[in-house]
Amino acid sequence: MAKRDVLKSFGERVREIRTLKRLSQEELARLAKIDRTYIGGIERGERNAGIKNVWRIADALGVPAADLFREGSANG
């Protein structure tokens, strides 16, 4: 899988879980202590989240970090 595809897939998964949890990008950003524009970039597949930010996002969403890398439907 190409890097761009990985970023896009990861971002789509973050968005999927975030919307299932009924969180806005602003709310997720606040919980994860990450700038909202950075969350938007991740969800669009434009930003490569570092490992610390992956853990912050997973924690803010209340899911294991591995869930952010799984394809398919989230169990929210």
N, CA, C and O atoms as CSV, one atom per row, in Angstrom:
chain,resi,resn,atom,element,x,y,z
A,1,MET,N,N,0.843,-1.172,0.000
A,1,MET,CA,C,0.000,0.000,0.000
A,1,MET,C,C,0.892,1.239,0.000
A,1,MET,O,O,1.852,1.321,0.766
A,2,ALA,N,N,0.576,2.182,-0.846
A,2,ALA,CA,C,1.352,3.413,-0.949
A,2,ALA,C,C,1.133,4.290,0.283
A,2,ALA,O,O,0.091,4.209,0.934
A,3,LYS,N,N,2.125,5.130,0.597
A,3,LYS,CA,C,2.051,5.999,1.777
A,3,LYS,C,C,0.773,6.828,1.771
A,3,LYS,O,O,0.101,6.949,2.795
A,4,ARG,N,N,0.443,7.389,0.633
A,4,ARG,CA,C,-0.758,8.234,0.524
A,4,ARG,C,C,-2.008,7.427,0.863
A,4,ARG,O,O,-2.914,7.931,1.526
A,5,ASP,N,N,-2.055,6.161,0.403
A,5,ASP,CA,C,-3.200,5.300,0.694
A,5,ASP,C,C,-3.289,4.993,2.191
A,5,ASP,O,O,-4.383,4.936,2.751
A,6,VAL,N,N,-2.153,4.800,2.825
A,6,VAL,CA,C,-2.125,4.520,4.264
A,6,VAL,C,C,-2.652,5.732,5.031
A,6,VAL,O,O,-3.468,5.583,5.941
A,7,LEU,N,N,-2.192,6.923,4.671
A,7,LEU,CA,C,-2.633,8.140,5.342
A,7,LEU,C,C,-4.129,8.353,5.158
A,7,LEU,O,O,-4.834,8.725,6.096
A,8,LYS,N,N,-4.603,8.116,3.949
A,8,LYS,CA,C,-6.027,8.286,3.651
A,8,LYS,C,C,-6.865,7.279,4.428
A,8,LYS,O,O,-7.897,7.639,4.994
A,9,SER,N,N,-6.437,6.034,4.462
A,9,SER,CA,C,-7.153,4.984,5.183
A,9,SER,C,C,-7.196,5.284,6.685
A,9,SER,O,O,-8.239,5.137,7.322
A,10,PHE,N,N,-6.070,5.700,7.237
A,10,PHE,CA,C,-6.004,6.052,8.656
A,10,PHE,C,C,-6.945,7.217,8.960
A,10,PHE,O,O,-7.704,7.176,9.928
A,11,GLY,N,N,-6.887,8.237,8.138
A,11,GLY,CA,C,-7.738,9.407,8.340
A,11,GLY,C,C,-9.219,9.087,8.246
A,11,GLY,O,O,-10.026,9.603,9.019
A,12,GLU,N,N,-9.569,8.239,7.301
A,12,GLU,CA,C,-10.970,7.830,7.168
A,12,GLU,C,C,-11.432,7.072,8.400
A,12,GLU,O,O,-12.573,7.217,8.838
A,13,ARG,N,N,-10.544,6.267,8.952
A,13,ARG,CA,C,-10.876,5.488,10.152
A,13,ARG,C,C,-11.058,6.405,11.358
A,13,ARG,O,O,-11.976,6.210,12.154
A,14,VAL,N,N,-10.187,7.402,11.495
A,14,VAL,CA,C,-10.328,8.370,12.584
A,14,VAL,C,C,-11.675,9.079,12.455
A,14,VAL,O,O,-12.405,9.205,13.438
A,15,ARG,N,N,-12.005,9.537,11.257
A,15,ARG,CA,C,-13.280,10.233,11.027
A,15,ARG,C,C,-14.465,9.313,11.331
A,15,ARG,O,O,-15.440,9.732,11.955
A,16,GLU,N,N,-14.372,8.060,10.885
A,16,GLU,CA,C,-15.455,7.111,11.112
A,16,GLU,C,C,-15.736,6.940,12.611
A,16,GLU,O,O,-16.883,7.021,13.049
A,17,ILE,N,N,-14.690,6.706,13.376
A,17,ILE,CA,C,-14.864,6.494,14.814
A,17,ILE,C,C,-15.312,7.787,15.487
A,17,ILE,O,O,-16.169,7.766,16.370
A,18,ARG,N,N,-14.734,8.908,15.074
A,18,ARG,CA,C,-15.116,10.205,15.663
A,18,ARG,C,C,-16.602,10.481,15.457
A,18,ARG,O,O,-17.283,10.921,16.384
A,19,THR,N,N,-17.106,10.232,14.261
A,19,THR,CA,C,-18.514,10.506,14.001
A,19,THR,C,C,-19.419,9.514,14.734
A,19,THR,O,O,-20.502,9.881,15.190
A,20,LEU,N,N,-18.981,8.263,14.847
A,20,LEU,CA,C,-19.759,7.296,15.627
A,20,LEU,C,C,-19.845,7.702,17.096
A,20,LEU,O,O,-20.845,7.439,17.763
A,21,LYS,N,N,-18.800,8.339,17.589
A,21,LYS,CA,C,-18.766,8.810,18.977
A,21,LYS,C,C,-19.457,10.170,19.123
A,21,LYS,O,O,-19.541,10.726,20.218
A,22,ARG,N,N,-19.952,10.692,17.989
A,22,ARG,CA,C,-20.650,11.982,17.958
A,22,ARG,C,C,-19.787,13.135,18.477
A,22,ARG,O,O,-20.241,14.001,19.225
A,23,LEU,N,N,-18.535,13.105,18.051
A,23,LEU,CA,C,-17.602,14.173,18.403
A,23,LEU,C,C,-17.335,15.043,17.185
A,23,LEU,O,O,-17.231,14.537,16.068
A,24,SER,N,N,-17.227,16.333,17.393
A,24,SER,CA,C,-16.786,17.222,16.319
A,24,SER,C,C,-15.263,17.156,16.258
A,24,SER,O,O,-14.616,16.628,17.162
A,25,GLN,N,N,-14.702,17.696,15.186
A,25,GLN,CA,C,-13.242,17.774,15.112
A,25,GLN,C,C,-12.711,18.624,16.259
A,25,GLN,O,O,-11.659,18.324,16.826
A,26,GLU,N,N,-13.434,19.676,16.598
A,26,GLU,CA,C,-13.011,20.555,17.693
A,26,GLU,C,C,-12.970,19.806,19.021
A,26,GLU,O,O,-12.030,19.957,19.802
A,27,GLU,N,N,-14.005,18.992,19.268
A,27,GLU,CA,C,-14.050,18.231,20.514
A,27,GLU,C,C,-12.932,17.197,20.577
A,27,GLU,O,O,-12.280,17.041,21.610
A,28,LEU,N,N,-12.712,16.487,19.462
A,28,LEU,CA,C,-11.633,15.505,19.421
A,28,LEU,C,C,-10.291,16.188,19.633
A,28,LEU,O,O,-9.452,15.699,20.389
A,29,ALA,N,N,-10.092,17.304,18.974
A,29,ALA,CA,C,-8.836,18.036,19.107
A,29,ALA,C,C,-8.597,18.451,20.561
A,29,ALA,O,O,-7.482,18.325,21.067
A,30,ARG,N,N,-9.629,18.939,21.224
A,30,ARG,CA,C,-9.504,19.357,22.627
A,30,ARG,C,C,-9.161,18.159,23.517
A,30,ARG,O,O,-8.269,18.243,24.361
A,31,LEU,N,N,-9.872,17.048,23.323
A,31,LEU,CA,C,-9.623,15.857,24.135
A,31,LEU,C,C,-8.219,15.288,23.913
A,31,LEU,O,O,-7.573,14.807,24.843
A,32,ALA,N,N,-7.764,15.356,22.658
A,32,ALA,CA,C,-6.454,14.801,22.300
A,32,ALA,C,C,-5.318,15.802,22.498
A,32,ALA,O,O,-4.144,15.453,22.376
A,33,LYS,N,N,-5.676,17.042,22.802
A,33,LYS,CA,C,-4.682,18.112,22.952
A,33,LYS,C,C,-3.859,18.280,21.670
A,33,LYS,O,O,-2.633,18.383,21.690
A,34,ILE,N,N,-4.602,18.303,20.551
A,34,ILE,CA,C,-4.025,18.482,19.215
A,34,ILE,C,C,-4.827,19.588,18.531
A,34,ILE,O,O,-6.034,19.691,18.745
A,35,ASP,N,N,-4.184,20.405,17.723
A,35,ASP,CA,C,-4.880,21.474,17.012
A,35,ASP,C,C,-5.943,20.910,16.073
A,35,ASP,O,O,-5.728,19.879,15.436
A,36,ARG,N,N,-7.094,21.589,15.990
A,36,ARG,CA,C,-8.194,21.130,15.141
A,36,ARG,C,C,-7.795,21.034,13.671
A,36,ARG,O,O,-8.222,20.116,12.971
A,37,THR,N,N,-6.983,21.969,13.204
A,37,THR,CA,C,-6.573,21.911,11.797
A,37,THR,C,C,-5.713,20.682,11.519
A,37,THR,O,O,-5.721,20.149,10.409
A,38,TYR,N,N,-4.971,20.238,12.531
A,38,TYR,CA,C,-4.154,19.031,12.403
A,38,TYR,C,C,-5.058,17.802,12.291
A,38,TYR,O,O,-4.800,16.911,11.481
A,39,ILE,N,N,-6.126,17.752,13.109
A,39,ILE,CA,C,-7.096,16.656,13.033
A,39,ILE,C,C,-7.722,16.626,11.647
A,39,ILE,O,O,-7.860,15.559,11.048
A,40,GLY,N,N,-8.101,17.787,11.138
A,40,GLY,CA,C,-8.678,17.861,9.795
A,40,GLY,C,C,-7.719,17.336,8.738
A,40,GLY,O,O,-8.126,16.610,7.832
A,41,GLY,N,N,-6.455,17.698,8.851
A,41,GLY,CA,C,-5.442,17.223,7.908
A,41,GLY,C,C,-5.256,15.718,7.976
A,41,GLY,O,O,-5.062,15.061,6.953
A,42,ILE,N,N,-5.315,15.175,9.181
A,42,ILE,CA,C,-5.213,13.718,9.347
A,42,ILE,C,C,-6.401,13.042,8.679
A,42,ILE,O,O,-6.237,12.077,7.932
A,43,GLU,N,N,-7.594,13.550,8.949
A,43,GLU,CA,C,-8.799,12.934,8.392
A,43,GLU,C,C,-8.837,13.003,6.863
A,43,GLU,O,O,-9.414,12.124,6.223
A,44,ARG,N,N,-8.242,14.016,6.284
A,44,ARG,CA,C,-8.187,14.135,4.820
A,44,ARG,C,C,-7.020,13.363,4.208
A,44,ARG,O,O,-6.883,13.310,2.985
A,45,GLY,N,N,-6.185,12.770,5.049
A,45,GLY,CA,C,-5.034,12.026,4.553
A,45,GLY,C,C,-3.888,12.905,4.117
A,45,GLY,O,O,-3.022,12.476,3.355
A,46,GLU,N,N,-3.877,14.145,4.601
A,46,GLU,CA,C,-2.836,15.097,4.229
A,46,GLU,C,C,-1.693,15.145,5.241
A,46,GLU,O,O,-0.587,15.574,4.914
A,47,ARG,N,N,-1.964,14.703,6.472
A,47,ARG,CA,C,-0.968,14.763,7.538
A,47,ARG,C,C,-0.608,13.366,8.002
A,47,ARG,O,O,-1.458,12.477,8.052
A,48,ASN,N,N,0.644,13.184,8.339
A,48,ASN,CA,C,1.126,11.915,8.866
A,48,ASN,C,C,1.238,12.070,10.383
A,48,ASN,O,O,2.149,12.733,10.880
A,49,ALA,N,N,0.311,11.455,11.111
A,49,ALA,CA,C,0.297,11.580,12.574
A,49,ALA,C,C,1.461,10.794,13.165
A,49,ALA,O,O,1.645,9.618,12.850
A,50,GLY,N,N,2.231,11.431,14.005
A,50,GLY,CA,C,3.306,10.741,14.719
A,50,GLY,C,C,2.718,9.785,15.748
A,50,GLY,O,O,1.531,9.857,16.068
A,51,ILE,N,N,3.539,8.907,16.254
A,51,ILE,CA,C,3.076,7.873,17.176
A,51,ILE,C,C,2.443,8.469,18.433
A,51,ILE,O,O,1.446,7.942,18.928
A,52,LYS,N,N,3.006,9.556,18.955
A,52,LYS,CA,C,2.416,10.188,20.138
A,52,LYS,C,C,1.017,10.691,19.842
A,52,LYS,O,O,0.123,10.577,20.681
A,53,ASN,N,N,0.818,11.250,18.648
A,53,ASN,CA,C,-0.503,11.750,18.284
A,53,ASN,C,C,-1.477,10.620,17.993
A,53,ASN,O,O,-2.674,10.760,18.244
A,54,VAL,N,N,-0.992,9.513,17.475
A,54,VAL,CA,C,-1.864,8.346,17.282
A,54,VAL,C,C,-2.409,7.910,18.641
A,54,VAL,O,O,-3.605,7.651,18.776
A,55,TRP,N,N,-1.549,7.828,19.632
A,55,TRP,CA,C,-1.975,7.426,20.977
A,55,TRP,C,C,-2.922,8.449,21.585
A,55,TRP,O,O,-3.892,8.073,22.243
A,56,ARG,N,N,-2.659,9.729,21.377
A,56,ARG,CA,C,-3.540,10.778,21.902
A,56,ARG,C,C,-4.930,10.682,21.283
A,56,ARG,O,O,-5.939,10.789,21.980
A,57,ILE,N,N,-4.973,10.480,19.979
A,57,ILE,CA,C,-6.253,10.368,19.271
A,57,ILE,C,C,-7.014,9.135,19.742
A,57,ILE,O,O,-8.208,9.209,20.029
A,58,ALA,N,N,-6.324,8.010,19.820
A,58,ALA,CA,C,-6.968,6.775,20.273
A,58,ALA,C,C,-7.519,6.944,21.682
A,58,ALA,O,O,-8.647,6.538,21.962
A,59,ASP,N,N,-6.735,7.538,22.564
A,59,ASP,CA,C,-7.171,7.749,23.937
A,59,ASP,C,C,-8.394,8.669,23.980
A,59,ASP,O,O,-9.349,8.405,24.710
A,60,ALA,N,N,-8.360,9.736,23.202
A,60,ALA,CA,C,-9.477,10.679,23.155
A,60,ALA,C,C,-10.746,10.026,22.611
A,60,ALA,O,O,-11.854,10.376,23.020
A,61,LEU,N,N,-10.580,9.077,21.688
A,61,LEU,CA,C,-11.726,8.367,21.116
A,61,LEU,C,C,-12.159,7.188,21.981
A,61,LEU,O,O,-13.233,6.624,21.771
A,62,GLY,N,N,-11.330,6.816,22.949
A,62,GLY,CA,C,-11.661,5.697,23.821
A,62,GLY,C,C,-11.548,4.343,23.151
A,62,GLY,O,O,-12.308,3.422,23.452
A,63,VAL,N,N,-10.581,4.227,22.228
A,63,VAL,CA,C,-10.361,2.964,21.521
A,63,VAL,C,C,-8.880,2.605,21.581
A,63,VAL,O,O,-8.037,3.485,21.757
A,64,PRO,N,N,-8.554,1.314,21.436
A,64,PRO,CA,C,-7.135,0.950,21.331
A,64,PRO,C,C,-6.536,1.558,20.060
A,64,PRO,O,O,-7.218,1.667,19.041
A,65,ALA,N,N,-5.281,1.946,20.122
A,65,ALA,CA,C,-4.630,2.543,18.956
A,65,ALA,C,C,-4.722,1.630,17.733
A,65,ALA,O,O,-4.855,2.116,16.610
A,66,ALA,N,N,-4.652,0.322,17.937
A,66,ALA,CA,C,-4.729,-0.623,16.819
A,66,ALA,C,C,-6.035,-0.478,16.037
A,66,ALA,O,O,-6.071,-0.742,14.835
A,67,ASP,N,N,-7.102,-0.061,16.712
A,67,ASP,CA,C,-8.395,0.104,16.027
A,67,ASP,C,C,-8.335,1.183,14.954
A,67,ASP,O,O,-9.117,1.154,14.004
A,68,LEU,N,N,-7.425,2.123,15.095
A,68,LEU,CA,C,-7.310,3.191,14.105
A,68,LEU,C,C,-6.690,2.698,12.802
A,68,LEU,O,O,-6.736,3.388,11.783
A,69,PHE,N,N,-6.117,1.517,12.842
A,69,PHE,CA,C,-5.469,0.958,11.651
A,69,PHE,C,C,-6.282,-0.162,11.013
A,69,PHE,O,O,-5.891,-0.706,9.980
A,70,ARG,N,N,-7.409,-0.505,11.626
A,70,ARG,CA,C,-8.248,-1.587,11.099
A,70,ARG,C,C,-9.207,-1.028,10.064
A,70,ARG,O,O,-9.772,0.052,10.238
A,71,GLU,N,N,-9.381,-1.778,8.986
A,71,GLU,CA,C,-10.370,-1.395,7.983
A,71,GLU,C,C,-11.706,-1.979,8.375
A,71,GLU,O,O,-11.784,-2.989,9.074
A,72,GLY,N,N,-12.757,-1.326,7.913
A,72,GLY,CA,C,-14.088,-1.849,8.174
A,72,GLY,C,C,-14.823,-1.002,9.175
A,72,GLY,O,O,-14.366,0.069,9.576
A,73,SER,N,N,-15.947,-1.492,9.562
A,73,SER,CA,C,-16.855,-0.753,10.429
A,73,SER,C,C,-16.339,-0.698,11.857
A,73,SER,O,O,-15.842,-1.686,12.398
A,74,ALA,N,N,-16.467,0.478,12.452
A,74,ALA,CA,C,-16.061,0.666,13.853
A,74,ALA,C,C,-17.156,0.161,14.760
A,74,ALA,O,O,-18.337,0.190,14.412
A,75,ASN,N,N,-16.756,-0.300,15.924
A,75,ASN,CA,C,-17.725,-0.797,16.913
A,75,ASN,C,C,-18.108,0.287,17.907
A,75,ASN,O,O,-18.849,0.021,18.854
A,76,GLY,N,N,-17.598,1.544,17.701
A,76,GLY,CA,C,-17.905,2.713,18.479
A,76,GLY,C,C,-18.410,2.469,19.813
A,76,GLY,O,O,-18.698,3.414,20.547
